Amino acid sequence: MDIVYIRDLKIETVIGIYDWEREIKQTVSLDLEMAHDIRRAAETDNIEDTLNYKAVAKRLISFIGESEFLLVETMAEKCAAIVREEFSVPWLKLRLSKPGAVRGSQDVGVIIERGSKG
């Protein structure tokens, strides 16, 4: 199976467990690898035959931007479910991070894999 990916998609959202985090928007960064057979799209050169990464990105930007989660774990699971269900993705690997959340580190977050590559 081939991989269609999005790297370092930055989205402003309400995320965190502390009171001050509930009052501001913070940036989260998303990396997404999605299994998809690209051979048909390569043959036809038609966007209808591929996994449209722009459509995936727009959907996640909308969802995350309008959400308010306490944990990155919950946000990651919800994003994975959206991509798998709405875009018929059989397998994905998602990395969701909060840049600057821990002093001295570049970022912290979670990496999850869901489904099978087939």
Residue frames relative to the residue before (quaternion, step in Angstrom):
aa qw qx qy qz dx dy dz
M 1.0000 0.0000 0.0000 0.0000 0.00 0.00 0.00
D 0.4065 -0.7040 0.5341 0.2319 3.54 -1.06 0.79
I 0.3361 -0.7300 0.5608 0.1992 3.55 -1.30 0.28
V 0.1222 -0.7171 0.6822 0.0736 3.52 -1.03 0.95
Y 0.0348 -0.8510 0.5237 -0.0184 3.59 -0.73 0.98
I 0.1860 -0.6980 0.6782 0.1351 3.47 -1.46 0.37
R 0.0784 -0.8195 0.5674 0.0201 3.58 -0.80 0.94
D 0.8752 0.0365 -0.0611 0.4785 3.53 -1.09 0.94
L 0.1879 0.7609 -0.5820 0.2166 3.55 0.80 1.08
K 0.1639 -0.8139 0.5546 0.0556 3.57 -0.47 1.22
I 0.0054 0.8009 -0.5941 0.0747 3.54 -0.83 1.10
E 0.3487 -0.7211 0.5653 0.1969 3.56 -1.01 0.88
T 0.1623 0.7887 -0.5726 0.1542 3.58 -0.86 1.00
V 0.4729 -0.5963 0.5439 0.3535 3.53 -1.35 0.07
I 0.1839 0.7731 -0.5786 0.1837 3.56 -0.60 1.20
G 0.6080 0.5687 -0.4114 0.3711 3.56 -0.92 0.85
I 0.4866 -0.6909 0.4765 0.2426 3.52 -1.31 0.48
Y 0.6470 0.5390 -0.3257 0.4298 3.59 1.16 -0.45
D 0.6474 -0.5498 0.3642 0.3819 3.56 -1.13 0.70
W 0.6739 0.4995 -0.3149 0.4441 3.60 0.87 -0.89
E 0.6331 0.5352 -0.3319 0.4501 3.60 1.13 -0.62
R 0.6352 0.5374 -0.3192 0.4537 3.58 1.17 -0.56
E 0.6906 0.4899 -0.2620 0.4630 3.59 1.27 -0.34
I 0.7499 0.3296 -0.1879 0.5420 3.59 1.25 -0.19
K 0.4128 -0.6401 0.5647 0.3178 3.53 -1.33 0.12
Q 0.1271 -0.7681 0.6249 0.0575 3.53 -1.07 0.85
T 0.4812 -0.6512 0.5031 0.3021 3.53 -1.25 0.42
V 0.0821 -0.7346 0.6690 0.0781 3.52 -1.09 0.81
S 0.2438 -0.7525 0.5951 0.1422 3.54 -1.20 0.57
L 0.1294 -0.8114 0.5697 0.0196 3.54 -0.89 1.00
D 0.0700 -0.7308 0.6777 0.0414 3.54 -1.06 0.93
L 0.0200 -0.8176 0.5737 -0.0456 3.54 -0.85 0.97
E 0.0702 -0.7502 0.6567 0.0308 3.57 -0.93 0.99
M 0.0501 -0.8182 0.5719 -0.0294 3.57 -0.76 1.09
A 0.4045 -0.7069 0.5271 0.2428 3.58 -0.84 0.99
H 0.2259 0.7460 -0.6021 0.1732 3.54 -0.93 0.98
D 0.3803 -0.7046 0.5514 0.2344 3.56 -0.94 0.89
I 0.1857 -0.8371 0.5091 0.0745 3.61 -0.38 1.21
R 0.4061 0.7570 -0.4544 0.2357 3.61 1.22 -0.10
R 0.6494 0.5102 -0.3297 0.4575 3.61 0.89 -0.84
A 0.6581 0.5002 -0.3094 0.4700 3.60 0.90 -0.88
A 0.6373 0.5265 -0.3269 0.4581 3.58 1.01 -0.77
E 0.6597 0.5085 -0.2996 0.4653 3.58 1.06 -0.74
T 0.7792 0.3707 -0.1790 0.4726 3.57 0.82 -1.02
D 0.2372 -0.7821 0.5260 0.2352 3.58 1.19 -0.60
N 0.5074 0.6417 -0.3935 0.4194 3.54 1.17 0.77
I 0.4998 -0.6854 0.4528 0.2747 3.58 -0.78 1.07
E 0.5985 0.5869 -0.3539 0.4149 3.60 1.13 -0.61
D 0.7078 0.4692 -0.2501 0.4651 3.59 1.20 -0.49
T 0.6971 0.4294 -0.2800 0.5013 3.58 1.22 0.21
L 0.5499 -0.5316 0.4994 0.4070 3.53 -1.35 -0.07
N 0.2908 -0.7963 0.5120 0.1390 3.55 -0.39 1.25
Y 0.2778 -0.8032 0.5054 0.1489 3.59 -0.14 1.28
K 0.5955 0.5517 -0.3745 0.4481 3.60 1.11 -0.53
A 0.6493 0.5062 -0.3141 0.4727 3.59 0.97 -0.82
V 0.6280 0.5201 -0.3279 0.4770 3.59 1.01 -0.80
A 0.6707 0.5036 -0.3001 0.4544 3.60 0.84 -0.98
K 0.6635 0.5074 -0.3115 0.4531 3.60 0.87 -0.91
R 0.6463 0.5179 -0.3186 0.4611 3.59 0.99 -0.80
L 0.6913 0.4659 -0.2820 0.4749 3.59 0.92 -0.88
I 0.6034 0.5410 -0.3574 0.4643 3.60 1.03 -0.69
S 0.6626 0.5006 -0.2956 0.4723 3.57 0.92 -0.92
F 0.6870 0.4932 -0.2876 0.4495 3.58 0.81 -1.01
I 0.7140 0.4485 -0.2646 0.4681 3.59 0.72 -1.05
G 0.6555 0.5393 -0.3130 0.4261 3.58 0.95 -0.87
E 0.7272 0.4085 -0.2280 0.5024 3.57 1.13 -0.64
S 0.6063 0.5915 -0.3366 0.4114 3.60 1.29 -0.20
E 0.1215 -0.7412 0.6510 0.1102 3.50 -1.38 0.28
F 0.0476 0.8121 -0.5755 0.0842 3.57 -0.23 1.30
L 0.4699 -0.6389 0.5278 0.3040 3.53 -1.28 0.44
L 0.8183 0.2138 -0.0586 0.5304 3.57 0.92 -0.97
V 0.5119 -0.6166 0.4988 0.3302 3.57 -1.13 0.66
E 0.5653 0.6053 -0.3815 0.4105 3.59 1.13 -0.58
T 0.6729 0.4856 -0.2897 0.4770 3.58 0.93 -0.91
M 0.6464 0.5198 -0.3157 0.4608 3.56 0.94 -0.89
A 0.6523 0.5228 -0.3137 0.4504 3.59 0.93 -0.89
E 0.6631 0.5051 -0.3067 0.4594 3.60 0.89 -0.91
K 0.6633 0.4999 -0.3078 0.4641 3.60 0.91 -0.87
C 0.6479 0.5098 -0.3179 0.4682 3.61 0.97 -0.82
A 0.6433 0.5197 -0.3215 0.4613 3.58 0.95 -0.87
A 0.6556 0.5137 -0.3140 0.4558 3.59 0.93 -0.85
I 0.6306 0.5322 -0.3296 0.4588 3.59 0.98 -0.82
V 0.6900 0.4818 -0.2873 0.4573 3.58 0.78 -1.01
R 0.6831 0.4879 -0.2986 0.4541 3.60 0.85 -0.93
E 0.7368 0.4359 -0.2402 0.4576 3.58 0.84 -0.94
E 0.7624 0.4098 -0.2172 0.4513 3.58 0.74 -1.03
F 0.7758 0.3070 -0.1640 0.5263 3.59 1.13 -0.56
S 0.4223 -0.7484 0.4277 0.2804 3.58 1.30 0.31
V 0.2915 0.7510 -0.5243 0.2759 3.57 0.90 0.99
P 0.3413 -0.7870 0.4767 0.1918 3.62 -0.52 1.13
W 0.7889 0.0634 -0.0059 0.6112 3.59 1.18 -0.63
L 0.0806 0.7830 -0.6160 0.0303 3.52 -1.13 0.70
K 0.1910 -0.7077 0.6650 0.1432 3.46 -1.39 0.42
L 0.0502 -0.8177 0.5721 -0.0405 3.53 -0.67 1.16
R 0.1004 -0.7607 0.6403 0.0370 3.55 -0.95 0.97
L 0.0128 -0.7949 0.6055 -0.0368 3.56 -0.69 1.13
S 0.0276 0.8309 -0.5526 0.0598 3.57 -0.62 1.09
K 0.2910 -0.6977 0.6265 0.1900 3.48 -1.40 0.45
P 0.2835 -0.7744 0.5412 0.1644 3.60 -0.24 1.22
G 0.8490 0.1856 -0.1437 0.4734 3.56 -1.02 0.86
A 0.4131 0.7421 -0.4564 0.2651 3.61 1.20 0.16
V 0.7593 0.2196 -0.1366 0.5972 3.58 1.18 -0.56
R 0.4911 -0.6778 0.4665 0.2859 3.54 -0.73 1.09
G 0.7948 0.2798 -0.2328 0.4856 3.54 -0.90 0.98
S 0.7115 0.3861 -0.2701 0.5213 3.60 1.22 -0.15
Q 0.5656 -0.5897 0.4534 0.3560 3.54 -1.19 0.54
D 0.7648 -0.2100 0.1594 0.5879 3.55 0.95 -0.92
V 0.1936 -0.7307 0.6371 0.1510 3.55 -1.38 0.16
G 0.2429 0.7858 -0.5479 0.1526 3.56 -1.15 0.43
V 0.5027 -0.6272 0.5015 0.3200 3.52 -1.26 -0.56
I 0.1600 -0.7249 0.6574 0.1293 3.52 -1.31 0.45
I 0.0099 0.8053 -0.5918 0.0335 3.57 -0.76 1.06
E 0.1727 -0.7314 0.6474 0.1273 3.54 -1.29 0.50
R 0.0129 -0.7960 0.6049 -0.0159 3.55 -0.97 0.89
G 0.7778 0.3194 -0.2555 0.4772 3.56 -1.06 0.80
S 0.4101 -0.6752 0.5400 0.2905 3.53 -1.32 -0.32
K 0.5608 -0.6422 0.4217 0.3087 3.54 -1.09 0.77
G 0.4077 -0.7458 0.4454 0.2813 3.56 1.20 -0.39
